[in-house]
Amino acid sequence: MGKFYISTPIYYVNDNPHLGHAYCTIVADFFARYHRLLGDETFFLTGTDEHGQKVQKSAEKEEITPKELADRVFVRYRDLWNKLDISNNDFIRTTEERHKKGVIAILKKMVEKGDIFKDAYEGPYCVSCESFFPEKDIVDGKCPDFGHPVTILREESYFFKLSKYTEPLLKFYNEYHDFVLPESRMNEVKTFVEMGLKDLSITRSSINWGIPFPEDEKHVLYVWLDALSNYITALGYGSSDDTLFKKFWPCDVHLIGKDILRFHAIYWPAFLMSAEIPLPKHILGHGWWMKDQNKMSKSLGNIVDPNPLVDEFSSDVFRYFLLREKPIGSDGSFSDEAFIDRLNADLANDLGNLTSRLLALLEQQFEGKVFEGDGSLMESAFKQYEEYHKAMENFSPKESLETVWAFISSLNKFLVLREPWANPNSESSKNTLSEVARALRMVALQIAPAMPRSAGTIINSLGFKPSTFKDFLWEEKQTTRAYRISNLFPRVDKKEYFQNLKKGEKMEEKEDSKVIESKEEVRGEERVSIDYFRKIQLKAGKIIEAERVPKSNKLIKMIVDFGSENRQIVAGIGKKYSPEDLIGKICPFVFNLEPAKLMGVESNGMILAGNLDGEPILLQFLEEVPPGAKIS
């Protein structure tokens, strides 16, 4: 039995999980599940990056501690991974003691090696990238990587002798050509290192949210030394029990977004060389997801939240789309139309119809029994089986699934050609249906890493016990009879779906325009008397529950505590605020507003908000006010 260790990057807690985070984690889960089915002892790690200047600033903005922010956002990642059926073995948080101990252990080795020294640094610094950049690379006051604004920062710092590892890194790259994948990214990394490496600042004295530098605690460790070490601290490196470290390190695959390639392919190997720890086997950089051909960003309001899609269509459908839609190393564009097309064509038409038709015919003609068959599909099945495994070995989820769907298409054609419905209960029909059943069982095993729930349902409905790649036998006997199941993937009426989507958007726009119109009236010449104003009851309310309204990008449904009663209120603030951000907040509400329905959901009141450049800004109290308190 082999061993396999795969990791995702650890995700910043100053951001909510979105499509990009979900994609990376699903791909890692895909490979982890595949290796478990091969019989490999597998360790799959993910986690959250909770230290650094960005997190500290985000927390200060919300007037909470960085740890409170981290605790809140960590839950969002954990809950989404559960919803997406992510099978990680561990979830590391950089605020955990086990992580801190491991980081200090690796740092001490680097100090003993003579690779850490103290000096001062002054230069352009990007808070978003948490990185210094050479002056020559700054364009219009912005960093070269992502165009974030930079500031000139001067501070005392501890440095790592990164320049010392220029030649050792190049030698390593030349020996291990597939260290960085795909190959084009390996070339990028080599070119960067060949230009010459400068020593790297590894501490900050301008912030206090991080792991203190031993014996000089006014310095905290630079976020990348802290964050990258998670891949070994989660295995127990630096602790009294390093069993997992000895078993699984070096890591087989660090799966990362291409934007953090330099840190993983240059800094991390150099840190490990300094600490005399073996280097990982592969750094696999995946491409970005865009939305309708545009880069996703908060400012454009086009960030794709996985939750509504998973709630409506299932985790399996969402997982399949992301894995099948684009090559892992390339950028891709998410669109609702492409999502529905993939669902209808691949899942409803191809796999869904094949499964439904086969199970119905088996039940009608042979009481659900699958026989030995005549072997007419076995050769083509195992040929495809080999192609699938070859694609998996090349880290190509899209290609591996393409081989499966080509085979599914051939199975549908095989049924049409043999027409088992034309000669029911015949020997020919028995062989045809049994062969397709055995082939479909093989298909289910291959899609299990991508669609674990659907794969399990298909195998169970065929009457076979679950199997792995290691113990799979074409001639396996049923343990129970096959039975019909409801349609695995109901076809979506595309026209109706987009009409409902547009209807939802229009209703949101309509509600937004009502709010804007009412605000414009107040801003304009129309004035009201004090008696008119006194008719409006304003009360303080505490938001105790909040969730998004399905198919809406803006509407959030809240349960608000007004002291004497709880009310449901819907507000169009979802592009600015997430439901989790709202829970616990005490805000002013219009209490005696007539009930109204927004996208079919009743709202019994209205939250008060300011309007800054078209964005809602919630009003809050300077002092603590109990729920239900009247506002006058």
N, C-alpha and C positions, 0 to 999 in steps of 0.2 A: 504493500500500500504506500503510495506516495504522499507528499505533503504539499500544501498550497496555501500561500498567504497573500491576500489582496487587501488594499486599503483605498479609501477615498481620501481626498483632502479633508481637513477639518474645516467646518464652515463658520464664518464670522457670525457672531450673535448680534451684530448691529443691523442685520438684514433678515427679513422673513424668508422661509424656504420658497423657492419658485421653480419654474420649469427646468432651469439649468442645474440647480442642485438635485432635483429629482432625477434628471437624466443620468448624471454621473453616478448616483447611488444605485439606480436601476441597472446600469451597465455592470457595475461591480457585483451586484447581487446575481446577475445573469451568469457571470463567470464563476462565482462562488458556488452557485447551485450546480452548475455543470461539473465542476471538479468533485463535488460531493457525489454526484451520480457516477463519476468515474471510479469512485471508491477512495479518493484521496482524502486524507485528514485535512480539513480546511479551516482556516481562520480568516474571518472577514471583519475588518475594522472600519468604523466611521466615527465621527465625533464633532465637537464644536471647539472653535478657537475663541477663547474668552478674555484674553489679555490684549493690551496694546492701546495706542492713543485713540484709534477710531472708536473703540468700545467705551473708553473713558469719556470722550467728548459726547457720544450719543447719550450716555447715562446722565451727564451733566445737563444736557439739553432738556431731558425729561425730569430733572431734579430727583433722580433716584441714584442708588449706588450702582457701580458696574456689576456687582454680583447679583443684584436684584434684576438688572436687565438680562444678564446671562441666564439666570434661573427661569425667567419668563420665556425667552426665545428658545432655549434648549427644549422646552416642552413642545413647542411647535414642530421642531425637527423630529423629535421622538414620536409624536403622534402621527405625523405625515408618513414616516417610515413604517409605522405599524399599518397604516391604511394602505400603503403600497406593497405590503407583504415583503418587506426587506428583511433578510435573514441574517443580519450581522451578529457575530458572536460577541462583540463588545462595542461599547460606545464610550469613547474617552472624552473627558472634559479637561481642559488645561488648567482649571482651577482646582482639580483634585490633588490630594496630597501625594498619591502614587506618582502622578505626573511630575510634580515639583521635585520629588526625590530623584527621579530618573534624570531630569534636566541638570540638576546640580552634579550628579554623578558623571555625566558626559562632559560638562564644563570643567570639572576638576581634572579629567584626563587631558583636555585641551591645554589647561594651564600647565600641567606637569610636562607636556610636550614642548613648552616654551612658545606656544602659538598665540598667547593672549598678552597684550600690552596696553598701557594706559596713555592716552594722548587727548588732544582737543581736535574738534572738527568744525569746519564752517563751510556751508554750501547749501545749494537748493535742496529742500526737503519736501517730499509729497506725503501729506498725512494719509491720504486715501491708500497709497501704495505702501505706506510705512517704509519709505526708502529714500536715501540720498541719491542725487543724480549729478553727473558732471555738468558744469556750467554750459559747455558747448552743446549739450543735448537738449537744453531748455529752449522751447519755442513759444514766444509771446507769454512768458511767465507760466508755462504749463509743462507738465512732465511728458516725456516722449512716449511712454507706454499707453496712457489712456487719456491724456489731455486734461488731467486734474490740475488745479492751481497749486503752485509751489510757494514756499516761503523760505527766506534765508535763515538758516538755523545755525547757531554756534553753541556748542556745548562740549564739556569734557566727556570723554567716552572711553570705554574699553574696546579694543580692536582685536579682530582675528586676522592672522597673517594669511589671508586668502591668496595673496600674490605668490606665496611659497608653493602653492599647489597648482600653479598654471601647468607646468610640465607633467607632474604626476596625473593630472586630469586628462591631458591630451593623450598621454600614453595609454591610460585606461580606455578612453573612447576608441582608440585605434585597435585595441585588443578585443573590445566588446562592441562590435558595430551595431548591435541591436539593443544597446542599453537604453537608448531613447527611441521610441516609436511614435508615429511613423518615421521613416528614414529622413524625410525632408526636415523634420524637427531636430534630428541628430545633427544635420548639417548646420542649422541655425546655432545650435549650442557650441559646436566646434569653432565656428567662425567668431563667435563672441569671445571665447576663451583665448583664441589665437591672437586677438587684439591686445591681450594683456589684462590681467586681473589686478585690481587695487585692493588693498587691505580693507576689511569690512568692519564698520561700527556695529558692535553687538549689544550695546547698552544705551539707555536713555536716562538722563537725570532730570529731564523736564516733565516727566510724568511719574506717577507712583503706582499705577495699576499694572502689576506684573510680578515676576519672580525676582526678589532682591538678589543682587550680586553678592556672593559670599564675602563677608568681612568688609564690605563697602556698600552698605544698604541704601545709600542715597541714589545708587544706580539700580535700575531694573533691567532685566534682560530684554534685548531686542526681540520683537515678536517672532521673527523667523527662526532664530535659534530655539526659542521656546516652542513654537508651533511644530516645526519639523521633527523635533525629538519625540513627538507623540507616537510615532510609528514603532518605537522601541520601548517607551515607557509603558504603553498599554500591555506589552508582553512581560512586564515585570523587571525591565532593565533598571538597575540601581536599587532594587528591593531585595529582601531576604529570600524571596521565592522567584527565581528567574527561569523556572521550568519552561514556560511558554517561549521565552526568548531563545533558549537553547534549542527548542524543538522547531520553531518556525522561522527564525531569522537566518539568512537574509530574506527579505520580502520578495515574492515573485513578481508582483505588479503593484506599483504606486499609480493608481488611476487619478489623473488630474486634468483640470482645464488648461488649455494652452497658454493662458495669461500668467500662470504661475510656474511655467516650465523652467525658467532660469533658476529660480530658488531651489527646485527639486533636482535639477540636472547638474548644477554647479555648486551652490552653497552646501546642500545636503551631503553630496559625496565628499566634499572637502572637509566638512565637520567630522564625518565618519572616518576619513583617512587620518585626521588628527587624533581622534580618540582610539584609533587602531581597532575599528569595528568593521566587519565585512560590509561591502556595498550591496544595495538592492540589485536584483537581476534586470528589471525593466522599469522604465518610466514611460507610461503610456498617456500621451496628451490628446485629449478629445477636443473637437471643435465646439463652437458656440451655437446656440439656438437663437434665431431671430423670430420676430413676429410679423407675418405678412411682408417678408423681405426687409423689414426694418430692425435695427438693433434694439433689443429690449432695454428700456430705461424707465426709472420712476418719473422723470420729467415728461416723457411722452405718454405715460399712463398705459403702456402696452405690456406690462409684466404679466406673464401667464401664471395664474395660480392653479396648481394641479388639483386642488380639493374639489371644486365644482365638477370637473371632468370625471374624476374618479367616482364621485357620488352618483353621477348620472349614468356613466357607461361601464363602470367596474375598473378595478385596478389592472386586471389582465389586459383589457382593451387599451388602456393608457400605456402600459408597459410595452405591449406589442408595437404600438404606433411609434414610440420613440426609438425602439431598437431597430425597427425595420425601415424607418423613413430615410435615414441618412447614414453614410459611412462614418465610422467612429472618428476618423481623423479630420473630417471636413465639417464646415459650417452647414447648418440646415435652417429652414424656415418653417415655423409652425403656423398653420392656418386652420380654422375650423372646417373649411371645405376639404382640405387634404385629410384631416382626421376622419370626417364622415365617409369620404371616398374609400379610405383604407379599411374602415370598419365594414362597410357594405360589401366591398369587392373581396377582400381577403378572408374576413371572418364570417360574415353572414352567408355570402354566396359560396365560397370555396370550402372552408373547413366546416362551417355550420351545416350547410346543406348535405355535404358528404356524410357527416355523422348522423344527422336526422334520418336521411334516406336509408342508410345502411342498417341502423338499429330497427327501423320500422320493418324492413324486409326480413331481417333475421327473426324478429318476433312473429311476423305473419306466417312465414314459411317453415321455420325450424324451431319454433318455441324458444328462440334466443340462444340456440346452441351454435357454437363455432367448432367446425371440424378440422381435420388435418389439412385439407385442401390439396391442390395438385402441384403446388410449388411454382406456379406460373408467374408470381410476382416477386419471389424471393431474390432472384438475381438482381433485378432492377432496384429493389429495396435496399439491398446491402451496398450497391454501387453508390446510391445517393447517401447512404449512411456514412460511407468513407469520405465523401465530399463534404458532408456536414462537419465531421471531426477535423478535417483538414482546415476548414474555415475557422473553426474554434481555436485551433492551435495557432492560427495567424491573427488571433484577436479581432475577428471580423463578425460581429453580431449580425449585421445586415446581410452579409453574404451567406452565413450559415442558415438564416431563416429563409432566404431566397431559394436555397436548395430544397428546403422542406416544402415550400409552397409550390415549387415546380413539380415535386412528387405528388402533392395533394391534387394538383391539376391533372396529372396522369392517372390518378386513381378515379377521379370523376369520369374521365374519358374511358377508362377500362370498364366501368359499370355501364356506360352508355353503349359501348361496343358489344358487350356480352348480354345485355338486356335480361338480367335475372328475373325481372317482373313478367317477361313474356312466357317463360316456362317455369312457373312456380313449383317448388318441391322436387325439382329434377336434380340429377347428379351434377349437371352443368351449373345450375343455380347454386347448389350447395358449395361447389368448389369456388365459384366466383365470390360469393359472399364471405366465405371463410378466408380466402386470400386477402380480400380487402380489409376484413376485420383485423387480421394479423398485421397488415401494413399500417392500418390506422393506429394500432397499438404502438408500433414503432414511431409513428409521427408524434403521438402523444408524449412519448418519452423524450423526444428531441425538443418539443416545445415547452417541456416542463421548466427549464431554466427561465424562459421568458414569461410563461403563462401558467404558473403552478396550479392555480385553482381549476382552470379549464382542463389542463392535462389530467389532473386527478379525476375529474368528473368523467372524462372520456374513457379512461382505463377502467374505472369502476363500472360504467354502464356497459362496457364490452364483456364484463364478467371476469376480468383478469386481476391478479394481484399486482400491486405496484412492483416495479423492478428498477434496476440501475443499468447503466451501460455495461457494467462489469458482469452482471448475471443474466443479461437479456438472452432469451432463446426464442427463435422464430416458432418452434414447435410447442411452446408452452401451452399447457392445458388450462381451460377455464376453471375457476373455483366456484363460480355461480353462473347462471344464465344471463345473457345480455338482456337489457330492458330499454324501453324507449325513455327518452328524457325530453323535457321542454326545450325549445330552441335555445341553444347556447348563446347565440348572438343575434338578437332580434334586429331585423333590418330597419334602418332609420329612413323615414321619408324626408329626403333632403330638402325639398321645397318647403314642407311644413316646418321643419327644424329651423330653417333660416327665417321664415316668416315669424315664428315665435321669438327668435333671437332679435330680429329687428323690432318686433312689437315691444319687447322688453326694453330695448334701447330707447325707443320713442317715448315709452311711458316714463322712463327715467328723465329724458330730456324735457318732457312735459312738466314733470314735477319740479325739475330744476328751474324751468322757466317761470313756473308759478312763484317759486321762492324769490327769484331774481326780480320779477315784476313787482311783487309786494315790497321788496326792499327799495326798488326804484321809486315807488310811490311815496315811501316815507322820506327818501332823499329829496324828492321834488317839492312842488309847491303845496301839495295837499297836506293839510294839518288836521289833527283831531283834537277834540276837547278833552279836558281832564276827566270828565264823566265817561266819555267813550273809552278812555284808556283804563279807567277803573274796572270796566267790565271784563278786562283780560286778567285772568288769574295766572300768575307766575309762581311756580314752586320749584324748590330744589329737589332733584331726584338722583338717586344712586343707581347706576347701571350695574345690574347683578348678573345679567346674561346678555350675550350678543353673538349673532351669527349672520352670515351673508344670505341674502335672498337669492335662491337658485336662479340662474340665467341672467343675473344682474351684476354689472361691474361696480355699481355705485350704492345700491340700497343695502342697508344693514338693519336687521330686525333686533330690537333690544327689549329686554324685560327690565323695567325701571321701578325701583322701590321708592314710593312716595310716603313712607311711614305708615299710613293707614291702609294702603293697598298697593298692589303691584300692577303695572300697566304695560301693554305691548305698544311700542312706538317704533315706527320705521322712518329712517332718515337717509338722505342721499349723500352720505359722507364717506362711502366705502373706498373711493380712490385716494383719499387722504389718510384715513384711519383703518386699521385692521380691527376685527372684532376683539382680539386679545388686548389691543391697546385701550379699549374702552372700558373693559370690566373693572369695576371699583371706582370709577370716576364719578364725582358729584357735580352735576351741571344744572343750569336753569332750564326749565321747560315751560311751554304754554300748556296749562293744565286743563283748561275748559274749551279746547278746540274741538270742533265737530269731528267725529270719526270719519276716516277716509280710507280707501283701499288703494294701495300702491302695488302694481303687478299682482293683484289678487290677495295681497296680505294686508289685513286691517291694521291701521295705525290710530292710536287713541291719545293724541297729544303731539307736541312738536318740540324738538330740542332747539335751543337758540345757538346760533353760530355767526361769527363774523365772516366777511368775504374779502380775501386778500388775493388779488389777481385771479379771480375766478375759483379760488380754492377755499373750502370751508375751514374756519378756525374756531374750534369749540370754545365757548366761554366757560370759565371756571372761577371759583371763589378764592379770594386771597386768604380767607380764614376758613376754618372747618365749620361747615353748616350741616345740621342734621337733615336727613331725607324728610321731605314734607314741609320744610320751613317755607313760609310765604315770602314772596319777594315783592317789595313795594317801593 
